[in-house]
Each structure stands twice: as C-alpha cells, then as structure tokens.
Amino acid sequence: MSSPTPTPPPVETIPGTDGGARSVWEFTPTPRLSSYVTALIAGPYQSVRSEVVSADGKVTPLGVFARKSLMQYLDADNIFELTRQGFEFFEAQFGCPYPFEKYDQLFVPEFNAGAMENAGAVTILEGYVFRSKVTDAQVERRAITVLHELAHMWFGDLVTMRWWNDLWLNESFAEYMSHLAAVENTRFDHAWTTFASVEKSWAYRQDQLPTTHPIFAEINDLEDVEVNFDGITYAKGASVLRQLVAWVGPEEFMAGVREYFSKHAWQNTELSDLMAELEKSSGRDLDQWGRLWLETAGVNTLKPELSVGGDGTISSFAILQSATEAQPTLRPHRLAVGFYNLNGAGKLERVHREELDVDGGRTDVPALAGLAQPDLILLNDDDLAYAKVRLDPKSLATATAHLKDFNQSLPRTLVWGSAWDAARDGETPARGYVELILANIAEESDSSVILVQLRQLATALNFYVAAEHKEATAIAAADRLWELASGVPAGSDAQLQFVKSYALLARSASQLDTVSGLLEGSLTLEGLTVDQDLRWELITSSLSAAAPGRTRSTPNSSTTTPPPGRTRQPSPRRPFRRPRPRPRPGTRLWSRASCPTRSRARPSAASPGCSTRPCWSRTPGSTSTPSRASSRSARTRWRSRSSSGSTRRS
C-alpha cells in the first residue's frame, strides 16, 4: 500500500527468468506533497476494512493493519470509532473535508517512533496493539496518538511547514487538537486532566534543565532536527499553544485556523502565516507575545498575595510572577483564578471564577476585593497558562487535608502539580509529598494522574528524600501501596497500577517474598491477573533487587523520557548535540509585516479555498519538500518586508 492513494489491484506480467511470478501495481497520481509524509509500505500484513463519510459526502475507505500474530488482539472497532470521531470533529473545526482518498493505520513492528503522519497511511508503533491488560492511561494514550496523527492530515500534510524551524508548531498543533478532540467528541472527556498531568509535567521538567532551549530552535541540518524532538518541542509547545488559544480566544483561534487552511492548502507555510490570521481574527497584537514565549526558555512561577479583613473579606488581591536568575523573562498570561469551598457533603466545589490577563511582576486583581476568602484559591484554574503555581497558607492547608475531595479531576491535578513543583524546588519536604500521595492516591479517579503520581513518588524516594530517611521511607511507601492494592476494587485499574508500583519499590525481604509469590502463583490478589506483561515487570523487580551493587531505578523518571508513543528518538549512534542557542537579541522569529517568500497563483474559481485536491499552481522550484537551501539563519529568514514590499535575502 502507499500513501495517500488506495492500493490498486496488481496486474500480472511475464514471469521472470527464475520462473517466479511478476506483478505490477500502478498507483494514481498523488497531490503535490512534501516527501517526508509519503510512504510505500509492504509486508505480510492482515487488515480490517471500514469507511467514513466526510462532511462533503465523500466516502473515504478506512483500513487498520497489523501482523497476523497480532490480529487476535487488534481492537479495530475502537480504532475505527476514534477515527470517525476525529474526522467529524476536525472537518467541522477546520472547515475543510479530509483531503486524501483513503485513510489507513498500520501497526508496524520494530517502529522507531510512536507514530508517523504519512499522508493517508499512518504508521503506528505496534506496542499499541495490547496483548495483555493495560491501564486506562495507556488506552487513552493510544486514543490521543490516533487523533494526533489524524490532525496532521490537515496541519502537516495538507499544509506543510516550510522548514524544520517550525517543527514545534507542527507537533504542538496536532497535540493540542488531539486533546481538544478527545474532550469534545470522544469518551475521553477528561483529556485536559491527562494533558496537565502528563504533557505539562514533562514540559516543566525539561524546561528547568540546563539543556532547555526556546521553543523556536534554529535548524541547520538533520541532526538538529533529531535533537529537537523533545519535551520542549512537543509538550511545552502544545502548552504554550493552549495559552495562545486562551490569549486570542477559542472561537477567534479556530476562525484564524480555518482561514489559514483556506489560503494555504497544498502549500508550504511559516509561523507568520498562522500568526497573521490569528491577529486578524482576534484583534490581538501578537508580536510581543511571540517574542516572549517563543524566543526565550524557562518557566515562570505565580503565587497569590492577599490581604484579609477581620470579617474574612478580601481587601486586596494580587498575582506575583517570578522567574529564575538563569531564565529571567516575565511573560504575559491569560488565566483564571478559582475560588473553592467545602460544601455540605465535604466536597470542594468552585464558587467563583475570574479570568484575566497577568503581566509583569505584579498584577492587581481588584475584581476579587470584597469577596469572602474561600477555603482554597487556585491560580491557573482550568490550566490555561504555562506556569508553576503556589498556594497561600490557608489553601495549602485545605489542599493537604482535602485533596481527594475535589468534585472535578482537573483542579485536583493542578494541586497535585503544585505540590510536586514545591517539593522538587525544595520549598516543601520531600517526605511530605510522599505522605500526600499515599494519603490521597486511592481516591484518584484519573488513570493518567495515578500513573504520573506513582512515577513521581518513585522519583521523590530515589532522589529527593534525605539519605538518612530514604530506606525507611521507601519500605513504608511500598507497604502502603500493597495495602492500597488489597483495598481497592478487585480487577480495577488502580489495583494494577498499585501492584506495579509496589513491585518497583519493593526492597525488604518480606516485600520481595510478596513479589516472588505473585510471580510463582503461590500468592494471589483477587481480581489481579498475572499476564505475560505483568510477569515481566515482576521478574524485572526480582532481578533488580537481587543484583549485587544495584540500586532501584525509576522507569520514566528520566528528565528526557517522553510519554509513551510521542517522539521519534535520536539514533543512539549519533553523538549528543545540544540544541542551538536561543536567537540573537533583536532577532524576530516572525512579524506581522513578514510574509512567506514564494510566488503563488490565486486559487481557481472552480476550487476556491481549502479543496480536497491541489488548487494552487506553482512556479518552478516551489515545492512542498523542505530543501537544504531553506536552512539559512533565522535572523535572515524572519526579517520583515521593506516598505517596497520586497523581502531582503542573504
């Protein structure tokens, strides 16, 4: 099969000299595409077929492929359902029908990436064909991956970025839209909770390392490209894109996106093309926003400052913003402040929400003066901004005592994140964070949040708890996890995750005996099936504990490890190269006055705007494939037009 056209029937020809049969497959011509999103895929795959009706009435064939040995595990109905939901949502949001003739998804063996958005023939890591019981977090991760690659059919394939400098935008847009589609049009309506827990925690972690870099990175060669498939490109980029949506407004953002697709279908674009449409639709000046968010690295911290009268009424309220000495930039944020009170049932529910722009070191919020101080004040409620947040003393006390009592998962996740940031930054004791997790994790309803908190529990125990308390704290934590695994509903997602985390942390003799008992079958836990995948984890735990001189490692706690199924990994044979330094002072990544430097014809009257076939005539050399010549410096590429309208070039 190939992308993006359906596989034609083979035509037999004259046998070869060895007597073997020969056949020819003649594919129909494809639209003008970038070479990196084309693919020819061959092998002894088996398939399941279906179809979807697009917004324009076109019937698009669907296919799901895998090796024969995996077909018994392939949940094709689930993949087709997600695909149809994605088609429906993206076509409505983008104002443009699916642009290719068919849509295949292939689960590929030994694939070196989570997935790849080949036009009409997406290749996916076959680890997403689940052979054993997996956590709900992994099922959701697969759904997000399916939607992510489908979003690329428009943003990435129909319209392709001119050069790899805009890799972040390509991936961030697909990541943002996949979560939005999951929330709005699938059963995964808590996907923003997962985004906050998984994506943003990855971004914050990477953005506080010495290796952090601006979202926009100058790309001079393919090794630079490989280095920049990281948590800044994917997770921070998507987080900042979500902040951009809040900054310009959701409706205005989508209006700009629809105009972007209408104008640039089957062409190359640059960041300036999208920004120009967003400025038109929103009326916001995005030049300063782009400079502060895209050209600088680091994450800001926000904390409330309030004065309260004797009657419990707030007399003044301000939001303080700070930055580190190494990354001193203060940025504009569009965010919400949430007030939460305990209701009669003992649950924390939101009683007030205030949305505003925050800019500079101090932003006064007079709208909150005169209101009663709530039990908990949450900055960045709804998780619109990319920033670490701190709680005031009363809010911290409420969160510590009632973290499990939030009515909704997203604010609870934001408080989880605030507690982790404070522990990681050394502002609160690591053992306090461990106790917070063990006291509340059993009540957590979101599988991805449980997954992340248990990983961070292991990280805290291995790296942040003081050496003199580490062993005792880890043993106590493992014992508590076994209690939790025995107490939650049999066969539940939480039970599986608690057992896996217990096996990871087990280190005392009795704990290792428990792991061995589970492995051998002499010990059982109601509802727990020790299938092949879980057996490997138990074996790994036993061997890790038995190896002389070995210490427990924390899987996925590495600051460079992305969530599963996310990035293309750099080749281990290549030497590590740091990302390119940030753009020089005064460099402009984009400008309202700058436009792509290409010659283009107007769309034909018969095929205006965003069509499902190419509607743009091209001048010689105007190709969708990024060329080596495009790797000139960002300083030259992003210069604004002169008053005459011509673009200066090096």
C-alpha positions in Angstrom: 0.0 0.0 0.0 1.1 3.6 -0.3 0.1 7.0 0.9 -2.1 8.7 0.1 -3.8 6.7 -2.6 -5.6 3.4 -2.3 -3.7 0.2 -3.3 -4.6 -0.7 -6.9 -5.2 -4.4 -7.9 -2.0 -6.0 -9.2 -1.6 -6.8 -12.9 0.4 -10.0 -13.6 3.2 -9.7 -16.2 5.6 -12.1 -17.9 7.4 -14.3 -15.3 11.0 -13.5 -14.6 14.0 -15.6 -15.7 13.8 -17.5 -12.4 10.2 -18.6 -13.2 8.7 -16.5 -10.4 5.5 -14.6 -10.9 5.7 -10.9 -11.5 3.1 -8.3 -10.9 2.8 -4.5 -11.4 0.9 -2.1 -9.1 0.1 1.2 -10.8 -0.9 3.9 -8.4 -2.9 7.0 -9.3 -1.0 10.4 -9.2 -1.0 12.0 -5.8 -1.3 15.6 -4.8 1.8 17.7 -4.5 3.2 16.6 -1.2 6.3 17.0 0.9 8.5 13.9 0.5 8.7 13.3 4.3 5.0 12.5 4.5 4.9 9.9 1.7 5.4 6.2 2.3 5.4 2.9 0.5 4.6 0.0 2.9 4.9 -3.7 2.0 4.7 -6.8 4.1 2.6 -9.8 5.1 0.0 -7.6 6.9 -3.5 -8.5 7.5 -6.2 -5.9 7.6 -9.7 -4.9 8.7 -11.7 -2.6 6.5 -14.3 0.0 7.0 -15.3 3.5 5.8 -16.3 7.0 6.9 -18.5 9.6 5.2 -16.8 13.0 5.1 -18.6 16.4 5.6 -18.8 16.8 1.8 -20.5 13.4 1.3 -17.3 11.7 0.1 -16.9 8.1 1.3 -13.4 7.5 2.5 -12.1 3.9 2.8 -10.5 3.1 6.2 -8.1 0.3 6.9 -6.3 -1.0 10.0 -3.3 -3.3 9.5 -1.2 -5.5 11.7 0.9 -8.7 11.6 -1.1 -11.9 11.5 0.1 -12.9 15.0 -1.4 -9.7 16.5 -4.8 -9.7 14.7 -6.4 -11.6 17.6 -5.5 -8.6 19.9 -6.3 -5.9 17.4 -9.3 -3.8 18.6 -10.1 -2.5 15.1 -13.6 -1.3 16.1 -12.1 1.0 18.7 -9.7 2.4 16.2 -12.4 3.0 13.6 -14.7 4.6 16.2 -11.9 7.1 17.2 -11.1 7.8 13.6 -14.7 8.6 12.7 -15.0 10.8 15.7 -11.8 12.6 14.7 -13.0 13.0 11.1 -16.2 14.6 12.3 -14.5 16.9 14.8 -11.6 18.1 12.6 -13.7 18.6 9.5 -16.1 20.8 11.4 -13.3 22.8 13.2 -11.1 23.3 10.2 -13.9 24.0 7.7 -12.3 21.6 5.3 -13.1 17.9 4.4 -10.4 15.2 4.8 -8.0 15.9 1.9 -6.9 12.4 0.8 -8.5 9.5 -0.9 -8.2 6.9 1.9 -7.0 6.6 5.4 -5.0 3.6 6.6 -3.4 3.0 10.0 -0.7 0.4 10.2 0.7 -1.1 13.4 4.3 -1.6 12.4 6.9 -4.0 14.0 10.1 -2.5 15.4 9.0 1.0 14.6 11.3 3.6 15.9 8.6 6.1 16.8 5.3 6.4 18.4 3.6 7.1 15.1 4.2 8.9 11.8 1.7 11.0 9.8 2.3 9.7 6.3 -0.5 11.1 4.2 -3.3 8.6 4.2 -1.1 5.8 5.6 -0.2 6.4 9.3 2.3 4.1 10.7 2.0 3.3 14.5 4.1 1.5 17.0 2.7 -2.0 17.3 3.1 -1.8 21.0 -0.3 0.0 20.8 -1.8 -3.4 20.0 -2.4 -4.5 23.6 -1.8 -8.2 24.2 -2.3 -8.1 28.0 -4.4 -6.0 30.3 -3.2 -2.4 30.3 -4.0 0.7 32.3 -6.7 3.1 31.2 -3.9 5.6 30.9 -2.4 3.5 28.1 -5.7 3.1 26.3 -6.2 6.9 26.5 -2.6 7.4 25.2 -3.4 5.4 22.2 -6.5 7.4 21.5 -4.6 10.6 21.7 -2.0 9.2 19.3 -4.7 8.2 16.8 -6.2 11.7 16.9 -2.8 13.4 16.9 -1.8 11.7 13.6 -5.2 12.4 12.1 -4.9 16.1 12.9 -1.6 16.1 10.9 -3.5 15.2 7.8 -4.5 18.9 7.7 -1.8 20.6 9.7 1.4 19.0 8.4 0.3 17.2 5.2 -2.4 19.4 3.5 -0.3 22.5 4.7 3.3 21.8 5.4 5.7 24.0 7.3 8.5 25.4 5.0 11.4 24.3 7.2 12.1 22.4 10.4 12.4 25.6 12.4 8.6 25.3 12.7 8.7 21.6 13.8 7.4 22.7 17.2 4.3 24.3 15.6 3.5 21.2 13.5 3.7 18.9 16.5 2.2 21.3 19.1 -0.8 21.9 16.9 -1.5 18.2 16.5 -1.0 17.6 20.2 -3.4 20.4 21.2 -6.0 19.4 18.7 -5.9 15.7 19.6 -6.7 16.6 23.3 -9.4 19.0 22.3 -11.0 16.4 20.0 -10.8 13.8 22.8 -12.6 16.2 25.2 -15.2 17.4 22.8 -16.0 14.3 20.7 -14.9 11.1 22.4 -15.4 9.3 25.7 -12.1 10.6 26.9 -13.7 13.8 28.2 -11.0 14.3 30.9 -8.2 14.6 28.4 -7.2 18.0 29.7 -6.6 16.4 33.0 -4.2 14.0 31.3 -2.6 16.9 29.4 -1.9 18.7 32.7 -0.6 15.6 34.4 1.5 14.1 31.6 2.3 16.7 29.0 2.9 19.7 31.2 4.8 17.8 33.9 7.1 16.6 31.1 7.4 20.2 29.8 8.1 21.7 33.2 10.7 19.1 33.9 12.6 19.6 30.6 12.3 23.4 30.9 14.1 23.5 34.2 17.2 21.6 32.9 20.5 23.1 31.8 19.6 21.7 28.3 16.4 23.7 27.9 16.1 25.9 24.9 13.5 28.3 23.4 10.5 26.7 21.6 11.7 28.1 18.4 15.1 26.5 17.6 17.3 27.3 14.6 17.7 24.2 12.5 20.7 23.9 10.2 20.8 20.2 9.5 19.1 16.9 10.2 21.0 16.3 13.4 19.5 19.5 14.8 16.1 18.1 13.8 16.7 14.9 15.8 17.8 16.8 18.9 14.7 18.9 18.9 12.2 16.1 19.1 11.9 16.7 22.8 9.7 17.9 25.7 10.1 21.5 24.6 9.0 20.9 21.0 6.0 18.7 21.9 4.9 19.3 25.5 5.9 22.9 26.1 5.0 23.9 22.6 1.5 22.4 23.0 1.1 24.0 26.4 2.1 27.4 25.0 -0.3 26.9 22.1 -3.1 26.3 24.5 -2.1 29.5 26.2 -2.2 31.2 22.8 -5.8 29.9 22.3 -6.8 31.4 25.7 -4.9 34.7 24.8 -6.7 35.2 21.5 -10.0 33.4 22.4 -11.1 29.9 21.3 -13.6 31.0 18.7 -11.1 33.5 17.3 -8.4 30.9 17.2 -10.5 28.5 15.1 -11.6 31.2 12.8 -8.0 32.1 12.1 -7.1 28.4 11.6 -10.0 28.0 9.1 -8.7 31.0 7.1 -5.2 29.6 7.3 -6.3 26.3 5.7 -8.4 28.1 3.1 -5.5 30.3 2.0 -2.6 27.8 2.1 -3.9 24.4 1.1 -1.3 22.3 -0.7 1.4 24.8 0.1 4.3 25.5 2.4 3.9 28.0 5.2 5.8 29.6 8.1 4.7 30.7 11.5 4.0 34.2 10.2 1.2 32.8 8.1 -0.7 31.4 11.0 0.0 34.4 13.3 -1.2 36.8 10.7 -4.6 35.0 10.6 -4.9 34.9 14.4 -4.2 38.6 14.6 -6.9 39.3 12.1 -9.5 37.1 13.8 -8.7 38.3 17.4 -7.5 41.8 17.1 -4.6 41.0 19.4 -1.1 42.2 18.7 1.0 39.0 18.9 4.4 40.4 18.1 5.4 40.9 21.7 3.7 37.7 22.7 5.7 35.7 20.2 9.0 37.2 21.2 8.5 36.5 24.9 7.0 33.0 24.6 8.9 31.6 21.6 12.3 33.1 21.8 13.1 32.6 25.5 13.3 29.5 27.7 12.2 28.8 31.2 9.0 28.6 33.2 7.5 31.3 35.5 6.1 30.9 38.9 2.8 32.5 40.0 1.6 33.0 43.6 -1.2 34.9 45.2 -0.8 37.8 47.6 -3.9 38.8 49.5 -5.0 40.8 52.5 -8.0 39.6 54.5 -10.0 41.7 57.0 -11.2 40.5 60.4 -14.6 39.5 58.9 -12.9 37.2 56.4 -13.4 39.5 53.4 -10.5 40.0 50.9 -9.4 43.6 50.9 -6.7 43.3 48.2 -5.6 40.6 45.9 -2.6 40.4 43.5 -0.8 37.8 41.5 3.0 37.8 41.8 5.1 36.5 38.9 8.8 35.4 39.2 11.5 33.8 37.1 14.8 32.2 37.8 18.1 34.0 37.5 19.2 31.9 34.6 15.9 32.4 32.7 14.7 35.9 33.9 11.9 36.5 31.4 8.5 37.5 32.7 5.7 36.7 30.3 2.0 37.7 29.7 -0.5 35.0 30.8 -4.2 34.6 30.2 -5.5 32.6 33.2 -8.3 32.0 35.6 -8.4 32.3 39.4 -10.7 29.8 41.0 -12.3 30.0 44.5 -13.2 26.7 46.1 -15.2 26.0 49.3 -16.1 22.8 51.1 -19.8 22.1 50.6 -22.2 20.3 52.9 -21.1 16.9 51.6 -17.4 17.7 52.3 -16.5 18.2 48.7 -14.5 21.1 47.3 -16.6 22.9 44.7 -15.8 26.1 42.7 -17.8 29.1 43.9 -16.2 31.8 41.8 -14.0 32.1 38.7 -12.2 35.2 37.5 -10.4 35.2 34.1 -7.8 37.9 33.4 -4.5 38.9 31.8 -1.4 38.7 34.0 1.7 40.6 33.0 4.8 41.8 34.8 6.0 41.1 38.3 2.7 42.1 40.0 -0.8 42.1 38.7 -3.5 43.5 41.0 -7.0 41.9 40.7 -9.5 44.4 42.1 -12.4 42.3 41.0 -11.6 39.9 43.8 -11.6 42.5 46.6 -14.8 42.4 48.7 -15.3 38.7 48.2 -15.1 36.3 51.2 -11.8 34.4 51.4 -12.6 30.8 50.3 -11.2 27.6 51.6 -8.9 27.3 48.6 -7.6 29.7 46.0 -6.3 28.1 42.8 -4.3 30.2 40.3 -4.4 29.0 36.7 -7.7 27.2 37.3 -8.7 25.3 34.1 -5.0 25.1 33.3 -4.9 27.7 30.6 -1.4 29.1 31.4 2.0 27.6 31.2 3.4 28.4 34.7 4.1 26.8 38.1 1.7 27.9 40.8 1.9 28.2 44.5 -0.8 28.1 47.2 -1.4 30.6 50.0 -1.1 29.1 53.6 -4.9 28.6 54.0 -5.2 27.0 50.6 -2.3 24.7 51.2 -3.8 23.5 54.5 -7.1 22.8 52.7 -5.4 21.0 49.9 -3.4 18.8 52.2 -6.5 17.8 54.2 -9.0 17.6 51.3 -7.0 16.9 48.1 -9.2 13.8 47.4 -12.4 15.9 47.9 -12.4 18.0 44.7 -15.6 17.5 42.7 -13.6 17.6 39.4 -10.3 15.9 38.3 -8.6 18.9 36.7 -8.3 21.2 39.7 -7.2 18.3 41.8 -4.5 17.5 39.2 -3.3 21.2 39.3 -2.9 21.0 43.1 -1.1 17.7 42.7 1.2 19.5 40.2 1.7 22.5 42.6 2.7 20.1 45.4 5.2 18.3 43.2 6.7 21.6 42.0 7.2 22.8 45.5 8.8 19.5 46.6 11.1 19.4 43.5 12.1 23.1 44.1 13.0 22.3 47.7 10.3 24.6 49.2 8.5 21.7 51.0 9.8 18.5 52.4 10.0 15.5 50.0 8.6 13.2 52.7 5.6 15.5 53.0 5.0 15.0 49.3 5.3 11.2 49.7 2.8 11.3 52.5 0.4 13.4 50.5 0.4 10.9 47.7 -0.1 7.8 49.9 -2.9 9.5 51.7 -4.8 10.5 48.6 -3.9 8.4 45.6 -6.5 5.7 46.4 -9.3 8.3 45.8 -7.8 9.5 42.4 -10.2 8.7 39.6 -8.0 9.5 36.6 -5.7 6.7 35.4 -3.1 9.0 33.9 -2.8 11.0 37.1 -2.3 7.8 39.1 0.4 6.8 36.7 2.3 10.1 36.9 2.0 10.4 40.7 3.3 6.9 41.2 6.3 7.7 38.9 6.9 10.9 40.8 6.6 9.0 44.1 9.5 6.8 43.0 11.5 9.8 41.9 11.0 11.5 45.2 12.0 8.4 47.1 15.1 7.8 45.0 16.4 11.4 44.7 14.7 13.9 47.0 14.2 12.2 50.4 17.2 12.7 52.6 19.7 9.8 52.6 19.1 9.0 56.3 15.4 8.6 55.8 15.4 7.1 52.3 15.3 3.3 53.1 12.7 3.5 55.8 10.5 5.9 53.8 10.7 3.7 50.7 9.8 0.5 52.7 6.9 2.2 54.3 5.7 3.6 51.0 5.8 0.1 49.4 3.9 -1.4 52.4 1.2 1.3 52.0 0.9 0.6 48.2 0.3 -3.1 48.9 -2.4 -2.1 51.4 -4.0 0.1 48.7 -3.8 -2.7 46.1 -5.5 -5.0 48.5 -8.2 -2.5 49.4 -9.3 -1.0 46.0 -11.9 -2.8 43.9 -10.7 -6.1 42.6 -9.6 -6.0 39.0 -9.6 -2.2 38.9 -7.1 0.0 37.0 -5.9 1.4 40.3 -5.2 -2.1 41.6 -3.0 -2.9 38.6 -1.1 0.3 38.9 -0.5 -0.1 42.7 0.8 -3.6 42.2 3.2 -2.4 39.5 4.5 0.4 41.7 4.8 -1.9 44.7 7.0 -4.3 42.6 9.1 -1.3 41.6 9.7 -0.1 45.2 9.9 -3.5 47.0 13.2 -3.9 48.8 12.7 -5.5 52.2 12.8 -9.3 52.5 9.1 -9.6 53.1 8.2 -7.3 50.2 10.4 -9.3 47.8 8.8 -12.5 49.0 5.5 -11.0 48.1 6.7 -10.2 44.6 8.0 -13.8 44.2 4.7 -15.2 45.5 2.8 -13.2 42.8 5.2 -14.4 40.2 5.1 -18.1 41.2 1.4 -18.1 41.8 1.6 -19.0 45.5 0.1 -15.6 46.4 -2.9 -14.2 44.7 -4.8 -11.0 44.8 -8.5 -11.1 44.0 -9.1 -9.6 40.5 -5.4 -9.4 39.6 -4.3 -11.4 36.5 -0.6 -12.0 36.3 -0.4 -12.0 32.5 2.7 -12.0 30.4 3.4 -8.3 30.6 2.9 -8.1 34.3 5.1 -11.2 34.7 8.0 -9.4 33.0 7.6 -6.5 35.4 7.7 -8.8 38.4 10.7 -10.7 37.0 12.5 -7.3 36.5 11.7 -6.3 40.0 13.1 -9.5 41.4 16.3 -9.4 39.3 16.9 -5.7 40.1 16.7 -6.3 43.8 18.9 -9.4 43.7 21.7 -7.8 41.6 24.8 -7.0 43.8 25.6 -3.4 44.0 22.4 -2.4 42.2 20.0 0.3 43.3 16.4 0.7 42.3 15.9 2.8 39.2 12.9 4.8 38.3 11.4 4.0 35.0 10.3 7.0 33.0 11.6 9.4 35.7 14.4 10.5 33.4 14.1 14.1 32.5 14.5 13.3 28.9 12.0 10.4 28.6 8.8 11.4 26.8 5.4 9.9 27.4 4.9 6.6 25.5 4.3 6.9 21.8 5.3 10.5 21.5 8.6 11.3 19.8 11.0 10.0 17.2 14.1 9.0 19.2 17.5 10.2 18.1 19.8 7.4 16.8 21.9 6.1 19.7 24.9 6.0 17.3 24.9 9.8 16.9 26.8 11.9 19.5 24.6 14.1 21.6 24.3 17.6 20.4 22.9 20.4 22.4 20.0 22.4 20.9 21.1 25.5 19.1 21.4 28.6 21.3 18.4 31.0 21.5 18.1 33.6 18.7 20.3 36.6 19.0 18.9 39.7 20.8 16.8 41.7 18.4 16.1 38.6 16.2 12.5 38.4 15.1 11.0 35.0 14.6 8.1 36.4 12.7 6.4 39.7 12.1 3.1 40.9 11.0 4.8 42.6 8.1 6.6 39.4 7.0 5.2 37.0 4.5 6.3 33.7 3.0 8.7 34.4 0.2 7.2 32.4 -2.6 5.4 33.1 -5.8 1.9 31.8 -5.9 -1.1 31.9 -8.1 -4.7 32.5 -7.0 -7.0 29.6 -6.4 -9.1 28.7 -9.3 -12.7 29.8 -9.2 -13.8 26.2 -9.5 -11.9 25.2 -6.5 -11.7 28.1 -4.0 -10.1 28.0 -0.6 -9.5 24.6 1.0 -10.2 21.9 -1.5 -9.6 18.2 -1.3 -7.3 18.4 -4.4 -4.5 20.8 -5.2 -5.8 24.2 -6.3 -2.6 26.2 -6.4 -0.4 26.5 -9.5 3.2 26.7 -8.6 6.2 28.4 -10.1 9.3 26.2 -10.9 11.1 25.3 -7.7 8.1 26.0 -5.5 8.0 22.6 -3.8 6.4 21.2 -0.7 9.7 19.5 0.3 11.9 21.4 2.7 15.2 22.0 0.9 18.7 22.4 2.3 18.7 25.9 0.9 16.0 26.7 3.4 18.3 26.3 6.3 19.6 29.8 6.2 19.7 31.6 9.5 16.6 32.5 11.4 17.8 36.1 11.5 17.7 36.4 7.8 14.6 34.3 7.2 12.4 36.2 9.6 13.3 39.7 8.5 10.3 41.9 7.8 9.5 43.2 4.4 10.8 46.7 3.4 8.4 49.4 2.6 8.5 48.5 -1.1 7.1 45.0 -0.2 10.2 43.0 -1.3 11.9 40.7 1.1 15.6 41.1 1.8 17.6 37.9 1.5 21.1 36.9 2.2 
